[in-house]
């Protein structure tokens, strides 16, 4: 089974959303990627359709943008 991927940049909005996501979704079904510390994955996030973080990319490819912490372009 494919995992969901939660992308964030470490800002307070992102950290709060990460905690909420991990309380809702079993930790073994979601991968958390901190784009502030793993800049190599910014392109992967953009290709998946992420426009801003925090965002959750579901296993079926749908992207859920949660609030607005930072634009993906600001992270490049």
C-alpha positions in Angstrom: 0.0 0.0 0.0 1.3 3.4 -0.9 1.8 5.9 1.9 0.4 9.5 2.1 3.2 12.1 2.2 3.0 15.2 4.5 5.2 18.0 3.3 6.1 20.9 5.6 8.7 23.6 6.1 8.9 23.6 9.9 7.0 26.8 10.5 4.5 27.0 13.5 1.6 26.4 11.1 3.3 23.4 9.6 4.3 21.9 13.0 0.8 22.2 14.3 -0.7 20.6 11.1 1.9 17.8 11.4 0.7 17.0 14.9 -2.9 17.0 13.9 -2.2 14.8 10.8 -0.3 12.3 12.9 -3.1 12.2 15.4 -5.6 11.4 12.6 -3.6 9.1 10.4 -1.6 6.1 11.6 2.1 7.0 11.6 3.0 3.9 9.5 0.7 5.1 6.7 2.2 8.6 6.3 5.7 9.8 5.5 6.6 13.2 6.9 9.0 15.3 4.8 10.5 18.6 6.2 11.3 20.6 3.1 13.2 23.2 5.2 15.9 20.5 6.0 15.5 18.3 3.0 15.6 20.7 0.1 16.3 17.9 -2.4 12.6 16.9 -2.0 11.2 20.3 -3.0 11.0 19.2 -6.7 9.3 15.9 -5.7 6.7 17.9 -3.8 6.1 20.3 -6.7 5.8 17.4 -9.2 3.2 15.8 -6.9 1.1 19.1 -7.1 2.1 20.8 -3.9 1.7 24.5 -4.3 2.2 25.5 -0.6 3.0 23.8 2.7 1.7 22.3 4.8 0.2 19.9 2.4 -0.8 16.2 2.5 -0.5 14.2 -0.7 -2.8 11.2 -0.4 -1.9 7.7 -1.7 -4.2 8.2 -4.6 -2.3 11.4 -5.7 -4.9 14.0 -4.4 -3.2 17.0 -2.7 -4.8 18.5 0.4 -3.4 22.0 1.0 -3.7 22.8 4.7 -3.7 26.4 5.7 -0.9 28.4 4.2 2.6 28.4 5.7 4.8 29.0 2.7 4.7 28.8 -1.1 6.6 25.9 -2.7 8.4 28.5 -4.8 9.7 30.1 -1.6 11.3 26.8 -0.7 13.3 26.3 -3.9 
